[in-house]
Amino acid sequence: MSSMPIAPPSPDTERAWMQHALALAERAMREDDEIPVGALVLGPDGAVIGEGWNRNIAEHDPSAHAEIVGMRAAGRALGNHRLVGCTLVVTLEPCAMCAMAMVHARIARVVFGAHDPKTGAAGSVFDVLGDPRHNHRVVVSGGVLADVAGPMLTNYFRRKRGLPPR
């Protein structure tokens, strides 16, 4: 199993990262009318090396989730498909596709906002990131600013259905 010791960030640092991801989610909704999920990838030094938001509708690409878009940008920035020592911050708990991409990329840590009780793969429905059968595990910190990320998603879907926001 590959593993790299990572010092846990402070709660204030995680909240600051999540604020950045929430701004990307807002762009997804405002600019592209996409489901508001935003993600950023931080290099081992803490600098942003990739960011993205959901683009699957606009790009007609079922794999263009915010996490995948962010990891693609980070891979280009590093010139490597391995994102060793990197942290991925995303406003919604990753799905199984995104979680496996993180395992393959060797992401060190994922920080997410809202839990996803239907398709979450970081502990809610599946635990892909911590499955001991994989040769790599991703450290997970969930629920960061979930009180902002969750309602953003809920209200997006309510608006799509012609319902008032909560």
ZALUMLUM-64564 format. One record per atom (N, C-alpha, C, O): x, y, z. Coordinates in pm, whole numbers, plus 50000, padded with zeros to 5 digits. Example, Ala and Ser with C-alpha at 12.3 -4.5 7.8 and 13.67 -1.06 7.14 Angstrom:
2
u, v, w
51319, 49431, 50780
51230, 49550, 50780
51320, 49670, 50780
51424, 49668, 50846
51285, 49775, 50708
51367, 49894, 50714
51290, 50003, 50787
51341, 50114, 50804
***
This chain:
166
u, v, w
50085, 49882, 50000
50000, 50000, 50000
50089, 50124, 50000
50182, 50134, 50079
50059, 50218, 49911
50132, 50344, 49913
50069, 50433, 50018
49947, 50437, 50033
50151, 50502, 50088
50096, 50595, 50185
50200, 50701, 50212
50320, 50675, 50215
50151, 50819, 50229
50238, 50932, 50252
50184, 51005, 50374
50068, 51047, 50373
50264, 51021, 50480
50211, 51089, 50597
50174, 51233, 50563
50251, 51305, 50499
50058, 51273, 50606
50011, 51409, 50579
49966, 51468, 50711
49891, 51407, 50786
50013, 51587, 50738
49966, 51657, 50857
49824, 51705, 50829
49799, 51766, 50726
49731, 51678, 50920
49595, 51726, 50896
49591, 51879, 50899
49653, 51942, 50985
49519, 51938, 50804
49507, 52083, 50804
49416, 52128, 50917
49339, 52049, 50972
49426, 52254, 50952
49339, 52307, 51057
49198, 52320, 51003
49179, 52331, 50882
49098, 52318, 51091
48960, 52339, 51045
48943, 52472, 50970
48865, 52479, 50875
49015, 52575, 51011
49006, 52704, 50940
49060, 52692, 50798
49004, 52751, 50705
49167, 52616, 50780
49224, 52596, 50648
49127, 52519, 50560
49105, 52555, 50444
49068, 52412, 50614
48970, 52334, 50537
48851, 52421, 50498
48801, 52410, 50386
48805, 52507, 50587
48691, 52595, 50554
48729, 52695, 50446
48648, 52725, 50359
48852, 52746, 50449
48896, 52839, 50345
48902, 52769, 50209
48859, 52825, 50108
48955, 52647, 50207
48957, 52570, 50082
48815, 52549, 50031
48788, 52564, 49912
48724, 52513, 50124
48586, 52484, 50083
48518, 52610, 50030
48436, 52601, 49939
48549, 52725, 50087
48493, 52851, 50033
48532, 52867, 49887
48450, 52908, 49804
48655, 52837, 49855
48703, 52843, 49716
48624, 52746, 49629
48578, 52782, 49520
48607, 52622, 49676
48531, 52522, 49601
48385, 52565, 49585
48326, 52542, 49479
48327, 52626, 49686
48189, 52674, 49677
48176, 52785, 49572
48074, 52793, 49503
48277, 52869, 49560
48276, 52973, 49455
48279, 52908, 49317
48214, 52958, 49224
48352, 52798, 49302
48354, 52726, 49174
48219, 52661, 49148
48173, 52659, 49034
48155, 52609, 49251
48021, 52550, 49237
47921, 52656, 49192
47834, 52630, 49109
47934, 52774, 49248
47847, 52886, 49209
47866, 52918, 49060
47769, 52946, 48990
47989, 52913, 49013
48015, 52936, 48870
47947, 52830, 48784
47891, 52861, 48679
47952, 52705, 48828
47887, 52596, 48753
47740, 52628, 48733
47685, 52611, 48624
47677, 52673, 48839
47534, 52703, 48836
47506, 52828, 48754
47418, 52830, 48668
47581, 52932, 48781
47556, 53063, 48719
47594, 53067, 48571
47517, 53114, 48488
47713, 53017, 48538
47764, 53028, 48402
47715, 52917, 48309
47696, 52940, 48189
47695, 52797, 48363
47668, 52682, 48277
47537, 52611, 48308
47501, 52514, 48240
47464, 52657, 48410
47343, 52590, 48456
47368, 52442, 48482
47284, 52357, 48452
47485, 52413, 48538
47522, 52277, 48576
47490, 52257, 48724
47472, 52353, 48799
47482, 52132, 48765
47465, 52101, 48907
47583, 52165, 48981
47698, 52144, 48943
47555, 52244, 49086
47662, 52322, 49151
47755, 52239, 49239
47737, 52229, 49361
47854, 52180, 49175
47961, 52111, 49246
48092, 52171, 49196
48115, 52179, 49076
48176, 52212, 49289
48306, 52268, 49256
48416, 52191, 49325
48395, 52133, 49432
48534, 52189, 49263
48647, 52114, 49320
48777, 52186, 49289
48790, 52254, 49188
48873, 52169, 49379
49008, 52219, 49354
49106, 52115, 49404
49078, 52037, 49495
49223, 52116, 49343
49331, 52025, 49382
49447, 52111, 49429
49490, 52204, 49361
49495, 52078, 49547
49609, 52147, 49606
49731, 52057, 49595
49725, 51938, 49625
49842, 52115, 49552
49966, 52039, 49547
50017, 52011, 49687
49960, 52061, 49784
50122, 51932, 49698
50178, 51901, 49830
50217, 52025, 49910
50221, 52021, 50033
50246, 52136, 49841
50283, 52260, 49909
50163, 52345, 49947
50179, 52451, 50007
50042, 52299, 49913
49920, 52373, 49948
49873, 52472, 49843
49770, 52537, 49862
49945, 52484, 49732
49905, 52577, 49624
49802, 52509, 49535
49808, 52388, 49511
49707, 52587, 49486
49606, 52534, 49394
49673, 52503, 49261
49734, 52589, 49199
49660, 52376, 49217
49720, 52335, 49089
49614, 52289, 48989
49646, 52260, 48873
49489, 52283, 49033
49381, 52246, 48943
49249, 52282, 49005
49231, 52274, 49126
49156, 52322, 48921
49021, 52347, 48971
48922, 52316, 48862
48956, 52310, 48743
48799, 52297, 48903
48695, 52266, 48806
48559, 52266, 48871
48546, 52274, 48993
48460, 52255, 48787
48322, 52241, 48833
48254, 52147, 48736
48308, 52116, 48630
48135, 52103, 48772
48065, 52009, 48686
48052, 52065, 48546
48013, 52180, 48527
48087, 51981, 48447
48081, 52020, 48306
48017, 51910, 48221
48022, 51916, 48098
47958, 51809, 48286
47908, 51695, 48209
47795, 51730, 48115
47786, 51671, 48007
47708, 51824, 48150
47599, 51864, 48062
47655, 51946, 47946
47626, 51917, 47830
47732, 52048, 47976
47786, 52137, 47873
47878, 52064, 47775
47878, 52094, 47656
47956, 51968, 47826
48052, 51898, 47740
48000, 51765, 47689
48071, 51693, 47619
47875, 51732, 47723
47817, 51604, 47680
47911, 51489, 47719
47937, 51399, 47640
47959, 51496, 47842
48061, 51403, 47890
48021, 51352, 48029
48031, 51427, 48126
47977, 51228, 48040
47935, 51177, 48170
48047, 51172, 48273
48019, 51159, 48393
48171, 51181, 48231
48282, 51176, 48326
48330, 51315, 48370
48422, 51325, 48451
48270, 51421, 48319
48318, 51557, 48349
48262, 51611, 48480
48209, 51722, 48485
48274, 51531, 48586
48238, 51578, 48720
48347, 51676, 48767
48459, 51675, 48715
48313, 51759, 48862
48405, 51862, 48911
48540, 51803, 48952
48645, 51860, 48922
48538, 51689, 49021
48662, 51627, 49068
48750, 51584, 48951
48872, 51605, 48954
48689, 51524, 48849
48765, 51477, 48734
48824, 51596, 48658
48941, 51593, 48618
48744, 51701, 48639
48792, 51822, 48571
48911, 51881, 48648
49011, 51918, 48587
48899, 51889, 48780
49008, 51942, 48863
49133, 51855, 48859
49244, 51907, 48853
49114, 51723, 48864
49230, 51633, 48858
49298, 51637, 48722
49420, 51628, 48713
49220, 51651, 48615
49281, 51663, 48482
49370, 51787, 48476
49482, 51782, 48425
49320, 51899, 48528
49398, 52023, 48529
49523, 52007, 48615
49631, 52055, 48578
49510, 51941, 48730
49626, 51920, 48819
49730, 51830, 48752
49850, 51855, 48763
49684, 51727, 48683
49777, 51638, 48612
49855, 51713, 48506
49975, 51692, 48490
49785, 51801, 48433
49854, 51883, 48332
49955, 51976, 48400
50067, 51992, 48351
49916, 52036, 48512
50006, 52129, 48582
50132, 52058, 48631
50242, 52113, 48626
50115, 51935, 48679
50230, 51859, 48731
50303, 51781, 48622
50416, 51737, 48643
50240, 51765, 48508
50298, 51683, 48403
50303, 51537, 48443
50397, 51465, 48408
50201, 51492, 48519
50201, 51356, 48569
50057, 51312, 48596
49974, 51393, 48637
50027, 51185, 48572
49895, 51133, 48602
49881, 51098, 48750
49770, 51075, 48797
49990, 51092, 48822
49988, 51067, 48966
49988, 51201, 49039
50068, 51290, 49010
49898, 51212, 49133
49885, 51336, 49210
49924, 51309, 49355
49850, 51341, 49449
50040, 51250, 49371
50091, 51208, 49502
50107, 51330, 49593
50165, 51432, 49555
50055, 51318, 49714
50067, 51425, 49812
49967, 51537, 49794
49970, 51635, 49868
49879, 51524, 49698
49780, 51630, 49670
49653, 51611, 49750
49619, 51500, 49792
49583, 51722, 49772
49453, 51723, 49839
49348, 51769, 49741
49369, 51866, 49668
49236, 51698, 49737
49123, 51737, 49653
49012, 51787, 49745
48974, 51719, 49840
48962, 51905, 49717
48853, 51966, 49795
48733, 51976, 49703
48743, 52031, 49594
48618, 51923, 49747
48499, 51920, 49663
48376, 51947, 49749
48370, 51907, 49865
48279, 52012, 49691
48162, 52055, 49767
48062, 51943, 49797
47977, 51959, 49884
48071, 51830, 49726
47981, 51717, 49746
48064, 51590, 49759
48165, 51574, 49691
48022, 51501, 49846
48091, 51373, 49863
48108, 51306, 49727
48013, 51296, 49650
48228, 51260, 49696
48254, 51199, 49565
48170, 51074, 49540
48137, 50998, 49631
48135, 51055, 49412
48068, 50933, 49367
48175, 50824, 49348
48294, 50850, 49364
48131, 50704, 49315
48224, 50592, 49298
48323, 50617, 49185
48441, 50583, 49198
48277, 50676, 49074
48367, 50704, 48962
48480, 50798, 49006
48598, 50772, 48981
48442, 50907, 49070
48542, 51005, 49113
48632, 50950, 49222
48752, 50978, 49223
48575, 50872, 49313
48655, 50813, 49420
48761, 50719, 49363
48876, 50721, 49406
48723, 50636, 49266
48822, 50545, 49207
48928, 50622, 49129
49045, 50584, 49128
48889, 50731, 49064
48989, 50813, 48995
49088, 50869, 49096
49208, 50879, 49066
49041, 50907, 49216
49131, 50957, 49321
49226, 50849, 49367
49344, 50875, 49389
49177, 50727, 49382
49263, 50615, 49421
49370, 50593, 49314
49488, 50581, 49346
49329, 50588, 49188
49425, 50567, 49079
49526, 50680, 49069
49643, 50657, 49036
49483, 50803, 49097
49572, 50918, 49089
49664, 50929, 49211
49759, 51007, 49211
49633, 50852, 49315
49709, 50855, 49441
49691, 50987, 49517
49783, 51035, 49583
49570, 51044, 49506
49537, 51161, 49588
49560, 51124, 49734
49523, 51014, 49776
49619, 51213, 49811
49647, 51185, 49952
49526, 51208, 50041
49500, 51131, 50134
49453, 51316, 50014
49343, 51356, 50103
49230, 51413, 50020
49252, 51479, 49919
49107, 51387, 50064
48990, 51453, 50007
48914, 51520, 50120
48893, 51462, 50227
48873, 51643, 50095
48791, 51720, 50187
48662, 51749, 50113
48664, 51809, 50005
48548, 51706, 50169
48423, 51733, 50099
48324, 51805, 50189
48336, 51805, 50311
48226, 51868, 50124
48123, 51944, 50195
48005, 51857, 50231
48005, 51791, 50335
47903, 51856, 50146
47778, 51784, 50174
47795, 51634, 50154
47860, 51589, 50059
47737, 51557, 50245
47730, 51412, 50228
47629, 51382, 50119
47533, 51456, 50101
47650, 51271, 50047
47557, 51229, 49942
47497, 51094, 49982
47559, 50990, 49961
47375, 51096, 50039
47315, 50972, 50088
47268, 50877, 49978
47226, 50765, 50008
47274, 50920, 49852
47230, 50833, 49742
47347, 50766, 49671
47340, 50647, 49638
47456, 50841, 49646
47567, 50784, 49568
47704, 50812, 49629
47805, 50790, 49564
47709, 50860, 49751
47837, 50894, 49813
47929, 50774, 49829
47887, 50669, 49878
48053, 50790, 49787
48150, 50680, 49792
48267, 50709, 49885
48375, 50651, 49872
48245, 50802, 49979
48348, 50831, 50080
48292, 50800, 50219
48330, 50863, 50318
48201, 50702, 50224
48148, 50658, 50352
47997, 50657, 50363
47943, 50582, 50444
47926, 50738, 50286
47780, 50744, 50300
47711, 50618, 50248
47632, 50557, 50320
47740, 50579, 50126
47681, 50459, 50065
47789, 50353, 50047
47770, 50236, 50080
47902, 50395, 49994
48018, 50308, 49973
48137, 50372, 50044
48135, 50491, 50074
48241, 50292, 50069
48366, 50348, 50122
48479, 50309, 50028
48571, 50235, 50065
48472, 50361, 49908
48572, 50330, 49806
48709, 50382, 49849
48810, 50314, 49828
48713, 50500, 49908
48842, 50563, 49939
48918, 50492, 50051
49041, 50501, 50058
48847, 50423, 50137
48915, 50355, 50247
48915, 50204, 50237
48955, 50136, 50331
48871, 50151, 50124
48861, 50007, 50107
48999, 49943, 50117
49088, 49979, 50041
49018, 49851, 50210
49151, 49791, 50230
49199, 49705, 50114
49316, 49667, 50110
49110, 49672, 50020
49151, 49592, 49904
49231, 49674, 49803
49299, 49617, 49717
49224, 49805, 49812
49300, 49890, 49719
49444, 49902, 49767
49474, 49883, 49885
49533, 49933, 49674
49674, 49950, 49711
49703, 50093, 49757
49818, 50128, 49783
49599, 50175, 49767
49615, 50313, 49813
49487, 50354, 49885
49377, 50319, 49842
49500, 50427, 49993
49385, 50480, 50066
49395, 50632, 50066
49504, 50689, 50066
49281, 50694, 50065
49272, 50839, 50066
49216, 50880, 50202
49113, 50829, 50246
49284, 50973, 50268
49235, 51026, 50395
49115, 51115, 50364
49120, 51197, 50273
49007, 51100, 50441
48882, 51170, 50414
48846, 51261, 50530
48854, 51223, 50647
48806, 51384, 50496
48749, 51479, 50591
48618, 51527, 50530
48620, 51599, 50430
48506, 51489, 50589
48376, 51522, 50530
48294, 51617, 50616
48318, 51632, 50736
48197, 51678, 50552
48104, 51766, 50621
48152, 51909, 50639
48091, 51985, 50715
48260, 51947, 50571
48314, 52083, 50585
48222, 52181, 50512
48203, 52170, 50391
48166, 52274, 50584
48070, 52372, 50534
47951, 52305, 50465
47895, 52357, 50369
47914, 52188, 50516
47798, 52116, 50462
47671, 52199, 50474
47579, 52185, 50394
47666, 52286, 50574
47549, 52373, 50594
47533, 52476, 50483
47427, 52537, 50470
47637, 52496, 50403
47631, 52584, 50286
47619, 52500, 50158
47537, 52529, 50072
47702, 52397, 50148
47706, 52315, 50026
47575, 52239, 50005
47526, 52232, 49893
47520, 52182, 50110
47396, 52105, 50098
47280, 52188, 50046
47216, 52149, 49948
47250, 52302, 50110
47140, 52385, 50060
47162, 52438, 49918
47066, 52458, 49844
47287, 52462, 49880
47313, 52508, 49744
47263, 52404, 49644
47199, 52438, 49545
47292, 52278, 49672
47247, 52169, 49585
47096, 52151, 49591
47029, 52142, 49488
47042, 52147, 49711
46897, 52130, 49729
46820, 52239, 49656
46723, 52210, 49586
46862, 52363, 49672
46789, 52475, 49611
46805, 52478, 49459
46715, 52524, 49389
46917, 52429, 49408
46933, 52418, 49263
46825, 52325, 49207
46757, 52357, 49110
46812, 52208, 49269
46713, 52112, 49221
46570, 52159, 49246
46482, 52133, 49164
46546, 52228, 49356
46412, 52283, 49381
46377, 52385, 49273
46265, 52387, 49223
46472, 52469, 49238
46448, 52569, 49134
46417, 52502, 49000
46330, 52547, 48926
46488, 52394, 48969
46464, 52320, 48846
46323, 52262, 48842
46263, 52247, 48735
46270, 52230, 48960
46135, 52173, 48968
46027, 52279, 48988
45909, 52247, 49006
46068, 52407, 48985
45972, 52515, 49003
45926, 52534, 49146
45818, 52588, 49170
46007, 52488, 49242
45972, 52500, 49384
46051, 52614, 49448
46160, 52649, 49401
45997, 52672, 49554
46072, 52779, 49621
46194, 52724, 49696
46195, 52607, 49735
46295, 52807, 49716
46414, 52761, 49791
46379, 52736, 49937
46282, 52790, 49990
46460, 52655, 50001
46443, 52629, 50145
46536, 52717, 50223
46538, 52711, 50346
***
